[in-house]
């Protein structure tokens, strides 16, 4: 005589992280096992001949199989239910404010942008050869002089521009 197995689940379509409730009943059986197969791994546990159990379906390859297997006189009988599990949509993280008053890592505001520029400039400056550092220092000082020298004679400006051109050539030649 074949045992009577009933199996039901409250939801057949869920999103990752949702909870489903499984109800089963097996009459005239020797032992009952429950198997949950999410496509990555199958777990089997012995259960009572009837009962309910709640599961949180987190990770799945699209379909999760819930199987009740009942054994009677050495012969195994199965009843299964499939639950379709959709991937959870990613949500945007909120800004995190800590006790220091600064925003979290994900904030790309002016402070973060300025800090990134400053740290990149510092790292680049530390890895420059000494002659190029000197050339940059002279170049910046001459640009400052040219800006201030709006009232100086024109020949000084021409000489300064020639010197700046030479320094650019020193910097850019490898």
Rosetta silent file (secondary structure, phi, psi, omega in degrees, C-alpha in Angstrom):
SEQUENCE: XXXXXXXXXXXXXXXXXXXXXXXXXXXXXXXXXXXXXXXXXXXXXXXXXXXXXXXXXXXXXXXXXXXXXXXXXXXXXXXXXXXXXXXXXXXXXXXXXXXXXXXXXXXXXXXXXXXXXXXXXXXXXXXXXXXXXXXXXXXXXXXXXXXXXXXXXXXXXXXXXXXXXXXXXXXXXX
SCORE:     score description
SCORE:     0.000 S_00000001
   1 L     0.000  131.688 -177.493    0.000    0.000    0.000 S_00000001
   2 L   -80.209  135.010  179.567    1.375    3.419   -1.036 S_00000001
   3 L   -72.306  154.537  178.524    1.658    6.049    1.743 S_00000001
   4 E   -95.108  118.557 -179.184   -0.327    9.278    1.505 S_00000001
   5 E  -119.209  125.151  173.502    2.004   12.318    1.332 S_00000001
   6 E  -119.277  138.851 -177.244    0.714   15.894    1.258 S_00000001
   7 E  -143.635  131.283  177.335    3.049   18.852    0.854 S_00000001
   8 E  -145.301  153.395  178.129    2.236   22.540    0.472 S_00000001
   9 E  -130.107  144.152 -174.600    4.078   25.846    0.588 S_00000001
  10 L   -74.002  -27.678  178.813    2.477   29.246    1.227 S_00000001
  11 L  -134.818  136.372  176.801    4.360   31.076   -1.602 S_00000001
  12 L  -106.368   -7.805  175.508    5.727   29.701   -4.871 S_00000001
  13 E  -131.615  119.127 -178.093    7.321   32.982   -6.042 S_00000001
  14 E  -137.183  169.093  172.849    9.565   34.892   -3.671 S_00000001
  15 E  -105.898  150.616  179.291   12.467   37.330   -3.642 S_00000001
  16 L   -49.030  133.303  179.625   15.805   36.434   -2.021 S_00000001
  17 L    96.935  -11.694  178.717   15.514   36.825    1.743 S_00000001
  18 E   -76.041  157.061 -179.760   11.770   36.081    1.927 S_00000001
  19 E  -104.793  133.302  175.108   10.406   33.470    4.322 S_00000001
  20 E  -117.635  148.748  178.102    8.257   30.573    3.105 S_00000001
  21 E  -111.412  126.528 -177.897    6.244   28.202    5.266 S_00000001
  22 E  -106.801  132.786  176.135    6.211   24.518    4.373 S_00000001
  23 E  -123.238  135.769  179.093    3.457   22.139    5.616 S_00000001
  24 E  -142.984  158.729  177.025    3.595   18.378    5.192 S_00000001
  25 E  -151.725  129.594  179.496    1.798   15.277    6.305 S_00000001
  26 E  -129.430  125.012 -179.188    2.763   11.639    5.743 S_00000001
  27 E  -108.891  141.918  177.252    0.518    8.747    6.793 S_00000001
  28 L    58.683   54.963  179.353    1.601    5.134    7.331 S_00000001
  29 L  -128.328  159.858  177.722    5.381    5.651    6.909 S_00000001
  30 L   -86.255  -46.453 -179.846    8.502    4.426    8.705 S_00000001
  31 E  -147.945  156.418 -178.523   10.666    7.585    8.368 S_00000001
  32 E  -133.365  137.229  175.863   10.476   11.027    6.764 S_00000001
  33 E  -128.951  149.018  177.252   13.249   13.289    5.497 S_00000001
  34 E  -115.582  134.304  178.625   13.163   16.845    4.189 S_00000001
  35 E  -124.152  131.321  174.330   15.535   18.069    1.458 S_00000001
  36 E  -115.256  119.066 -179.134   16.086   21.688    0.432 S_00000001
  37 E  -120.615  110.812 -178.532   17.979   22.081   -2.871 S_00000001
  38 L   -97.217    7.573 -179.325   18.764   25.664   -3.918 S_00000001
  39 L    96.722  -23.828  176.737   20.847   24.734   -6.970 S_00000001
  40 L   -99.166  -40.700 -175.306   24.143   25.247   -5.163 S_00000001
  41 L  -153.039  144.752  176.496   23.777   22.728   -2.348 S_00000001
  42 E  -111.365  128.618  178.242   21.199   20.217   -1.148 S_00000001
  43 E  -115.045  133.706 -179.757   20.592   19.786    2.595 S_00000001
  44 E  -123.525  132.466  177.632   18.659   16.822    4.021 S_00000001
  45 E  -134.758  147.105  174.421   17.341   16.528    7.559 S_00000001
  46 E   -76.399  140.472 -179.245   15.092   13.960    9.263 S_00000001
  47 E  -133.156  170.974  176.217   11.687   15.371   10.287 S_00000001
  48 L   -70.026  169.519 -177.430    8.500   14.177   11.978 S_00000001
  49 L   -72.127  -17.758  173.251    5.786   12.527    9.906 S_00000001
  50 E  -151.224  152.196 -179.982    3.778   15.773    9.881 S_00000001
  51 E   163.922 -173.664  177.106    4.508   19.382   10.718 S_00000001
  52 E  -133.528  151.680  179.178    5.330   22.868    9.520 S_00000001
  53 E  -150.539  140.914  177.496    8.641   24.623    9.068 S_00000001
  54 E  -106.603  140.235 -179.182    9.626   28.152    8.005 S_00000001
  55 E  -131.646  142.117  170.635   12.643   28.824    5.783 S_00000001
  56 E   -99.057  118.091 -178.288   14.383   31.975    4.645 S_00000001
  57 E   -93.211  101.419 -176.080   15.366   31.454    1.011 S_00000001
  58 L   -93.545  -62.719 -172.697   18.518   33.511    0.541 S_00000001
  59 L  -111.143  131.522 -178.341   20.689   32.114   -2.199 S_00000001
  60 L  -156.561  154.617  174.802   19.283   30.235   -5.159 S_00000001
  61 L   -93.229   34.958  176.876   19.920   29.524   -8.825 S_00000001
  62 L   106.074  -45.746  178.894   16.379   30.618   -9.672 S_00000001
  63 E  -128.936  134.811  175.420   14.416   27.622   -8.391 S_00000001
  64 E  -112.653  130.104 -179.285   14.561   25.987   -4.985 S_00000001
  65 E   -99.769  125.890  175.268   13.247   22.438   -4.645 S_00000001
  66 E  -110.069  118.654 -171.544   11.586   21.443   -1.372 S_00000001
  67 E  -126.175  131.095  170.135   11.266   17.647   -1.175 S_00000001
  68 E  -106.257  124.466  177.589    9.651   15.363    1.396 S_00000001
  69 E  -117.584  125.428 -178.654   10.802   11.749    1.094 S_00000001
  70 E  -114.079  136.254 -179.944    8.945    9.060    3.052 S_00000001
  71 E  -109.795  130.533  177.190   10.209    5.510    3.504 S_00000001
  72 E  -136.787  118.299  179.209    7.832    2.570    3.921 S_00000001
  73 L    54.871   39.815  177.511    9.109   -1.017    4.057 S_00000001
  74 L    83.244   -5.789  179.189   12.448   -0.022    2.434 S_00000001
  75 E  -105.823  137.685 -176.019   10.805    1.776   -0.498 S_00000001
  76 E  -105.513  134.828  177.996   11.071    5.587   -0.781 S_00000001
  77 E  -120.166  143.401 -173.967    8.260    7.859   -1.984 S_00000001
  78 E  -122.613  150.152  168.900    8.707   11.531   -2.862 S_00000001
  79 E  -141.900  131.898 -176.072    6.615   14.675   -2.991 S_00000001
  80 E  -135.454  157.942  176.576    8.194   17.979   -4.065 S_00000001
  81 E  -135.031  140.376  176.329    7.380   21.650   -4.517 S_00000001
  82 E  -106.920  137.455  176.666    9.360   24.221   -6.506 S_00000001
  83 E  -120.180  124.875  178.287    9.715   27.802   -5.366 S_00000001
  84 E   -83.284  124.818 -177.062   10.907   30.425   -7.838 S_00000001
  85 E  -114.796  115.105  177.301   13.427   32.731   -6.157 S_00000001
  86 E   -89.657  147.488  178.193   14.153   36.095   -7.794 S_00000001
  87 L   -68.153  144.778  178.629   17.350   37.970   -7.068 S_00000001
  88 L   -75.812  135.654  178.084   16.993   40.918   -4.756 S_00000001
  89 L   -73.274  140.019  178.974   17.439   44.259   -6.469 S_00000001
  90 L   -70.060  140.076  178.314   20.386   46.263   -5.230 S_00000001
  91 L  -112.291  153.889  178.121   19.490   49.351   -3.272 S_00000001
  92 L   -75.750  135.324  177.973   21.456   52.545   -2.927 S_00000001
  93 L   -76.248  146.364  178.061   23.227   52.898    0.383 S_00000001
  94 L   -81.960  158.645  174.963   22.454   55.924    2.484 S_00000001
  95 L   -66.011  140.042 -179.148   25.091   58.411    3.531 S_00000001
  96 L  -106.489  125.716  177.001   26.639   57.439    6.831 S_00000001
  97 E  -108.865  123.176  178.086   27.326   60.152    9.370 S_00000001
  98 L  -101.626 -177.039 -174.397   29.703   59.248   12.158 S_00000001
  99 L   -68.961  -14.419 -178.928   30.500   61.114   15.370 S_00000001
 100 L   -82.457  -10.429  179.853   33.294   63.124   13.721 S_00000001
 101 L    89.957   -0.399  178.456   30.849   64.993   11.525 S_00000001
 102 L   -95.288  158.153 -179.734   32.303   63.687    8.268 S_00000001
 103 E   -83.059  167.016 -178.156   30.350   61.701    5.733 S_00000001
 104 L   -70.845  179.103 -173.809   30.850   58.035    4.932 S_00000001
 105 L   -64.181  -34.832 -174.050   33.152   56.576    2.309 S_00000001
 106 L   -74.741   -6.799 -178.595   30.546   56.496   -0.460 S_00000001
 107 L   -79.646  123.825  179.536   30.096   60.265   -0.437 S_00000001
 108 L  -107.545   56.624 -179.267   31.835   61.865   -3.413 S_00000001
 109 L   -85.339 -168.374 -176.903   31.561   65.456   -2.278 S_00000001
 110 H   -65.960  -41.019  179.746   33.995   68.324   -2.541 S_00000001
 111 H   -60.320  -47.116 -178.784   35.995   67.221    0.511 S_00000001
 112 H   -64.378  -42.930  179.479   36.541   63.719   -0.819 S_00000001
 113 H   -62.844  -44.635  179.421   37.407   64.992   -4.290 S_00000001
 114 H   -63.208  -42.123  179.015   39.889   67.525   -2.869 S_00000001
 115 H   -62.051  -41.132  178.726   41.477   64.862   -0.651 S_00000001
 116 H   -63.504  -44.663  179.737   41.885   62.524   -3.659 S_00000001
 117 H   -62.408  -45.480 -178.197   43.506   65.249   -5.779 S_00000001
 118 H   -63.118  -43.079 -178.876   45.824   66.265   -2.940 S_00000001
 119 H   -69.407  -36.103  176.539   46.946   62.701   -2.200 S_00000001
 120 H   -66.224  -41.577  178.630   47.564   61.967   -5.894 S_00000001
 121 H   -62.847  -43.475 -179.618   49.584   65.161   -6.265 S_00000001
 122 H   -62.182  -42.676 -179.164   51.633   64.328   -3.158 S_00000001
 123 H   -66.262  -41.543  178.158   52.358   60.802   -4.403 S_00000001
 124 H   -63.151  -43.109 -178.578   53.345   62.067   -7.853 S_00000001
 125 H   -62.835  -39.596 -178.868   55.577   64.748   -6.321 S_00000001
 126 H   -67.889  -24.357 -177.151   57.383   62.207   -4.117 S_00000001
 127 L   -99.705    4.690  177.594   58.222   60.003   -7.114 S_00000001
 128 L   -79.711  146.893  172.949   59.556   62.779   -9.369 S_00000001
 129 L   -65.943  155.936 -175.143   63.297   63.031  -10.026 S_00000001
 130 H   -61.492  -37.671 -178.697   65.025   65.910   -8.239 S_00000001
 131 H   -68.005  -33.348  177.692   65.780   67.866  -11.443 S_00000001
 132 H   -73.394  -33.851  176.157   62.108   67.821  -12.456 S_00000001
 133 H   -62.605  -42.937  178.159   61.059   68.978   -8.989 S_00000001
 134 H   -62.993  -40.985  179.220   63.451   71.902   -9.326 S_00000001
 135 H   -63.764  -41.497  177.526   62.088   72.682  -12.774 S_00000001
 136 H   -63.567  -42.028  179.391   58.504   72.677  -11.465 S_00000001
 137 H   -61.980  -43.820  179.495   59.465   74.972   -8.583 S_00000001
 138 H   -66.375  -40.778  179.715   61.147   77.408  -10.953 S_00000001
 139 H   -60.669  -46.781 -179.902   58.255   77.220  -13.390 S_00000001
 140 H   -65.880  -38.827  178.507   55.681   78.036  -10.733 S_00000001
 141 H   -66.686  -38.842  177.994   57.788   80.891   -9.348 S_00000001
 142 H   -67.658  -37.418  175.715   58.220   82.372  -12.851 S_00000001
 143 H   -63.019  -37.361  176.260   54.489   82.108  -13.512 S_00000001
 144 H   -65.440  -43.378  178.332   53.920   83.991  -10.268 S_00000001
 145 H   -61.884  -43.704  179.418   56.469   86.626  -11.287 S_00000001
 146 H   -62.957  -37.073  178.853   54.808   87.033  -14.695 S_00000001
 147 H   -66.087  -41.544 -178.817   51.428   87.457  -13.059 S_00000001
 148 H   -75.660  -25.425 -172.606   52.789   90.122  -10.718 S_00000001
 149 H   -84.558   34.427  178.944   54.901   91.766  -13.422 S_00000001
 150 H   -62.013  -24.046 -178.253   52.008   93.395  -15.224 S_00000001
 151 H  -105.278    6.243  179.591   53.796   96.732  -14.806 S_00000001
 152 L   -85.417  165.120 -177.047   57.347   95.593  -15.663 S_00000001
 153 L   -64.280  151.908 -176.142   59.017   96.262  -19.056 S_00000001
 154 H   -62.818  -33.091 -178.493   58.026   94.039  -22.028 S_00000001
 155 H   -64.525  -31.327  177.324   61.504   92.586  -22.619 S_00000001
 156 H   -64.713  -36.993  179.185   61.421   90.997  -19.134 S_00000001
 157 H   -66.889  -41.524 -179.496   58.191   89.211  -20.058 S_00000001
 158 H   -64.276  -43.836  179.059   59.673   87.840  -23.295 S_00000001
 159 H   -63.692  -40.361  179.080   62.752   86.533  -21.469 S_00000001
 160 H   -63.574  -42.358  178.701   60.577   84.973  -18.796 S_00000001
 161 H   -64.228  -37.682  175.940   58.439   83.207  -21.411 S_00000001
 162 H   -63.959  -41.599  177.816   61.583   81.854  -23.080 S_00000001
 163 H   -64.800  -39.732  177.429   62.823   80.561  -19.736 S_00000001
 164 H   -63.952  -40.847  177.183   59.422   78.968  -19.048 S_00000001
 165 H   -60.895  -42.631  177.786   59.538   77.300  -22.474 S_00000001
 166 H   -62.189  -44.216 -179.480   62.958   75.880  -21.685 S_00000001
 167 H   -64.431  -38.699  174.616   61.791   74.559  -18.324 S_00000001
 168 H   -61.350  -39.743  178.335   58.777   72.886  -19.938 S_00000001
 169 H   -62.969  -40.874  178.312   61.157   71.255  -22.405 S_00000001
 170 H   -64.033  -41.581 -178.508   63.300   69.950  -19.483 S_00000001
 171 H   -66.491  -45.513 -172.310   60.209   68.577  -17.720 S_00000001
 172 H   -81.833  -20.391  175.833   58.700   66.888  -20.764 S_00000001
 173 L   -75.546  140.786 -173.261   61.863   65.339  -22.158 S_00000001
 174 L   -90.006    0.000    0.000   62.307   61.964  -20.559 S_00000001
